[in-house]
Amino acid sequence: MKKIIILALVLTACKSASYFGDKISSENLVSYKDAKAQSFEKGSIETKIEGTILETCPKKGCWMKMDMGSDTVLVRFKDYSFFVPTEGAEGKSAVIQGNLFVDTISVDMQRHYAEDAGKSKAEIEKITEPKLGLSFLANGVIINK
């Protein structure tokens, strides 16, 4: 009986997740394709989507980039009220809940993110145009372990 309880605890620990910001669930996810279409139609939408973390801000964890299959989405955190780990989250799946919106990211902001990510001066200087894309302002994040 003791072995069964220990095995159950180990399996539960392996499937656990880390929560940041508001406590959210991974239920009722919207497909990124649908969320993207609605965002471009309406300008912004409240949604819950899932993707794979490509990188997080190595300085404070104040942003992350997520692979959504067809796009990379920049995720920031509402009112900077929470942060994600600065390392070790890359390649993990995450659920994010909040506002997906069409965004123009200025040259200065792109350079700031590139600097945070440790890009070289030459790479940073190549950023010369604002970038139109989708951004996400999350109020809650689940990073699956």
C-alpha positions as CSV (number, residue, x, y, z in Angstrom):
1,M,0.0,0.0,0.0
2,K,2.9,2.4,0.9
3,K,4.4,1.7,-2.6
4,I,1.1,2.6,-4.3
5,I,0.9,5.9,-2.4
6,I,4.5,6.8,-3.3
7,L,3.9,6.0,-6.9
8,A,0.8,8.1,-7.0
9,L,2.7,11.0,-5.5
10,V,5.5,10.7,-8.0
11,L,3.1,10.5,-11.0
12,T,1.2,13.6,-9.7
13,A,4.5,15.5,-9.3
14,C,5.5,14.6,-12.9
15,K,2.3,16.0,-14.3
16,S,2.2,19.1,-12.2
17,A,2.3,22.6,-13.6
18,S,3.5,26.0,-12.4
19,Y,1.0,28.9,-12.2
20,F,1.8,32.5,-12.7
21,G,-0.5,35.5,-12.2
22,D,-4.2,34.7,-11.9
23,K,-4.9,31.0,-11.2
24,I,-6.4,29.7,-14.5
25,S,-7.3,26.2,-15.8
26,S,-6.3,24.5,-19.1
27,E,-10.0,23.8,-19.9
28,N,-11.9,25.5,-22.7
29,L,-8.9,26.4,-24.8
30,V,-9.5,28.2,-28.1
31,S,-7.5,27.1,-31.2
32,Y,-4.9,29.7,-32.1
33,K,-6.2,29.7,-35.7
34,D,-9.6,30.8,-34.5
35,A,-8.2,33.3,-32.0
36,K,-5.9,34.8,-34.6
37,A,-8.8,35.3,-37.1
38,Q,-11.0,36.9,-34.4
39,S,-8.1,39.2,-33.3
40,F,-7.5,40.5,-36.8
41,E,-11.3,40.9,-37.3
42,K,-11.9,42.8,-34.0
43,G,-8.5,44.2,-33.2
44,S,-8.3,42.3,-29.9
45,I,-10.1,39.5,-28.0
46,E,-10.1,37.9,-24.6
47,T,-9.0,34.3,-25.0
48,K,-7.2,31.3,-23.6
49,I,-4.7,29.5,-25.9
50,E,-1.8,27.0,-25.7
51,G,1.6,27.0,-27.3
52,T,5.2,26.2,-26.8
53,I,7.6,28.6,-25.1
54,L,10.5,29.6,-27.3
55,E,12.2,31.9,-24.9
56,T,11.7,34.1,-21.8
57,C,13.3,37.3,-20.8
58,P,16.6,36.2,-19.3
59,K,16.8,39.4,-17.1
60,K,13.5,39.4,-15.2
61,G,11.1,37.0,-16.9
62,C,8.9,40.0,-17.9
63,W,8.0,38.6,-21.4
64,M,8.1,35.3,-23.3
65,K,7.9,34.3,-27.0
66,M,5.6,31.4,-27.8
67,D,5.4,29.2,-30.9
68,M,1.8,28.9,-32.0
69,G,2.5,26.6,-34.9
70,S,2.2,29.2,-37.7
71,D,3.3,32.3,-35.7
72,T,5.5,33.5,-32.9
73,V,3.5,35.5,-30.3
74,L,5.1,37.9,-27.9
75,V,3.5,37.5,-24.4
76,R,3.7,40.2,-21.8
77,F,2.2,40.2,-18.3
78,K,-0.6,42.4,-17.2
79,D,0.6,45.4,-15.2
80,Y,4.0,43.6,-14.7
81,S,2.3,42.0,-11.7
82,F,4.0,38.7,-12.3
83,F,6.9,37.2,-14.1
84,V,7.8,33.7,-15.5
85,P,11.1,31.9,-15.0
86,T,14.1,33.4,-16.7
87,E,15.4,30.0,-17.8
88,G,14.3,26.4,-18.1
89,A,10.9,27.1,-19.6
90,E,12.0,26.8,-23.2
91,G,10.4,23.9,-25.1
92,K,7.6,23.5,-22.5
93,S,3.9,23.9,-23.3
94,A,2.1,26.8,-21.7
95,V,-1.5,27.9,-21.5
96,I,-2.0,31.7,-21.5
97,Q,-5.2,33.6,-20.7
98,G,-5.8,37.2,-21.5
99,N,-5.9,39.6,-24.4
100,L,-4.7,38.7,-27.9
101,F,-4.4,41.8,-30.0
102,V,-3.0,43.2,-33.2
103,D,0.1,45.2,-32.3
104,T,2.7,47.3,-34.0
105,I,6.0,46.8,-32.1
106,S,8.2,49.9,-32.5
107,V,11.9,49.7,-33.5
108,D,12.9,50.8,-29.9
109,M,10.8,48.2,-28.3
110,Q,12.1,45.4,-30.6
111,R,15.6,46.5,-29.9
112,H,14.9,46.5,-26.1
113,Y,13.6,42.9,-26.3
114,A,16.6,41.9,-28.5
115,E,18.9,43.4,-25.9
116,D,17.1,41.6,-23.0
117,A,17.5,38.4,-25.0
118,G,21.3,38.9,-25.2
119,K,21.4,39.5,-29.0
120,S,24.6,41.0,-30.4
121,K,24.9,44.7,-31.2
122,A,25.0,43.9,-34.9
123,E,21.7,41.9,-34.7
124,I,20.1,44.8,-32.7
125,E,21.2,47.4,-35.3
126,K,19.6,45.3,-38.1
127,I,16.2,46.1,-36.5
128,T,15.1,49.2,-38.5
129,E,11.3,48.7,-39.2
130,P,8.3,48.6,-36.9
131,K,6.7,45.1,-36.9
132,L,3.0,44.3,-37.2
133,G,1.9,41.2,-35.5
134,L,0.0,39.7,-32.7
135,S,0.8,40.2,-29.0
136,F,-0.7,38.8,-25.9
137,L,-1.2,40.5,-22.5
138,A,-1.6,37.6,-20.1
139,N,-3.4,37.8,-16.8
140,G,-2.5,34.1,-16.1
141,V,0.0,31.5,-17.3
142,I,0.3,27.8,-16.7
143,I,3.7,26.2,-17.6
144,N,3.4,22.5,-17.9
145,K,6.4,20.5,-16.5
